[in-house]
Amino acid sequence: MPNLLVRDLPDDVHAALQRRARRRGQSLQQFLTAELSRLAGRPNPEEVLDRIERRRGGRVGLHQAVADLGQDRERH
């Protein structure tokens, strides 16, 4: 398995992460592995928009749909 080294981590951040790990009954390594896995498994906004764009079933793209909704709101 690969290793990850984080340099120049502020002391207060390190202490906060240690406290969180301790509250969960985990080592800092276990805690960070779980948190990084959770973070990596969650899509970022660009990935969400890409998924939406790929799934579109109609003839209108996402950007056009947003523009159309905006125009419709202005009329009402």
C-alpha beads as a LAMMPS data file, in Angstrom:
LAMMPS data file: protein, C-alpha beads

76 atoms
75 bonds

1 atom types
1 bond types

-500.0 500.0 xlo xhi
-500.0 500.0 ylo yhi
-500.0 500.0 zlo zhi

Masses

1 110.0

Atoms # bond

1 1 1 0.000 0.000 0.000
2 1 1 1.196 3.520 -0.712
3 1 1 2.193 5.871 2.063
4 1 1 1.379 9.541 2.408
5 1 1 3.596 12.101 4.122
6 1 1 2.194 15.497 5.053
7 1 1 4.847 18.070 5.836
8 1 1 4.491 21.318 7.742
9 1 1 1.169 20.424 9.305
10 1 1 0.316 23.126 11.867
11 1 1 0.479 21.936 15.464
12 1 1 -3.129 22.889 16.191
13 1 1 -4.386 20.904 13.189
14 1 1 -2.356 17.863 14.252
15 1 1 -3.683 18.128 17.804
16 1 1 -7.297 18.434 16.602
17 1 1 -6.928 15.370 14.392
18 1 1 -5.399 13.400 17.254
19 1 1 -8.307 14.357 19.521
20 1 1 -10.835 13.241 16.930
21 1 1 -9.041 9.933 16.451
22 1 1 -8.873 9.371 20.189
23 1 1 -12.627 10.071 20.550
24 1 1 -13.311 7.363 17.973
25 1 1 -10.955 4.950 19.689
26 1 1 -8.658 4.913 16.668
27 1 1 -5.045 5.619 15.998
28 1 1 -4.318 8.762 14.022
29 1 1 -3.416 6.565 11.041
30 1 1 -6.721 4.679 11.222
31 1 1 -8.683 7.892 11.579
32 1 1 -6.958 9.625 8.662
33 1 1 -7.250 6.561 6.432
34 1 1 -11.008 6.469 7.052
35 1 1 -11.403 10.218 6.508
36 1 1 -9.336 10.234 3.331
37 1 1 -11.278 7.247 2.001
38 1 1 -14.544 9.063 2.708
39 1 1 -13.238 12.211 1.006
40 1 1 -12.011 10.312 -2.054
41 1 1 -15.336 8.520 -2.399
42 1 1 -17.347 11.734 -2.515
43 1 1 -17.593 13.399 -5.923
44 1 1 -16.495 17.003 -6.257
45 1 1 -18.795 19.571 -7.937
46 1 1 -17.135 19.177 -11.343
47 1 1 -17.648 15.411 -11.242
48 1 1 -21.313 15.867 -10.323
49 1 1 -21.853 18.248 -13.234
50 1 1 -20.057 15.855 -15.590
51 1 1 -22.349 13.020 -14.472
52 1 1 -25.411 15.172 -15.011
53 1 1 -24.212 16.168 -18.456
54 1 1 -23.607 12.525 -19.447
55 1 1 -27.012 11.393 -18.170
56 1 1 -29.035 13.992 -19.932
57 1 1 -31.820 12.339 -21.813
58 1 1 -33.294 15.305 -23.628
59 1 1 -32.064 17.583 -26.315
60 1 1 -31.193 20.459 -23.992
61 1 1 -27.849 20.596 -22.233
62 1 1 -27.376 21.674 -18.634
63 1 1 -26.245 25.198 -19.494
64 1 1 -29.210 25.771 -21.792
65 1 1 -31.624 24.435 -19.177
66 1 1 -30.237 26.863 -16.587
67 1 1 -30.548 29.761 -19.049
68 1 1 -34.115 28.760 -19.929
69 1 1 -35.094 28.566 -16.243
70 1 1 -33.610 31.997 -15.645
71 1 1 -35.592 33.495 -18.527
72 1 1 -38.753 31.805 -17.318
73 1 1 -38.307 33.253 -13.822
74 1 1 -37.808 36.736 -15.240
75 1 1 -41.135 36.508 -17.091
76 1 1 -43.088 35.550 -13.949

Bonds

1 1 1 2
2 1 2 3
3 1 3 4
4 1 4 5
5 1 5 6
6 1 6 7
7 1 7 8
8 1 8 9
9 1 9 10
10 1 10 11
11 1 11 12
12 1 12 13
13 1 13 14
14 1 14 15
15 1 15 16
16 1 16 17
17 1 17 18
18 1 18 19
19 1 19 20
20 1 20 21
21 1 21 22
22 1 22 23
23 1 23 24
24 1 24 25
25 1 25 26
26 1 26 27
27 1 27 28
28 1 28 29
29 1 29 30
30 1 30 31
31 1 31 32
32 1 32 33
33 1 33 34
34 1 34 35
35 1 35 36
36 1 36 37
37 1 37 38
38 1 38 39
39 1 39 40
40 1 40 41
41 1 41 42
42 1 42 43
43 1 43 44
44 1 44 45
45 1 45 46
46 1 46 47
47 1 47 48
48 1 48 49
49 1 49 50
50 1 50 51
51 1 51 52
52 1 52 53
53 1 53 54
54 1 54 55
55 1 55 56
56 1 56 57
57 1 57 58
58 1 58 59
59 1 59 60
60 1 60 61
61 1 61 62
62 1 62 63
63 1 63 64
64 1 64 65
65 1 65 66
66 1 66 67
67 1 67 68
68 1 68 69
69 1 69 70
70 1 70 71
71 1 71 72
72 1 72 73
73 1 73 74
74 1 74 75
75 1 75 76
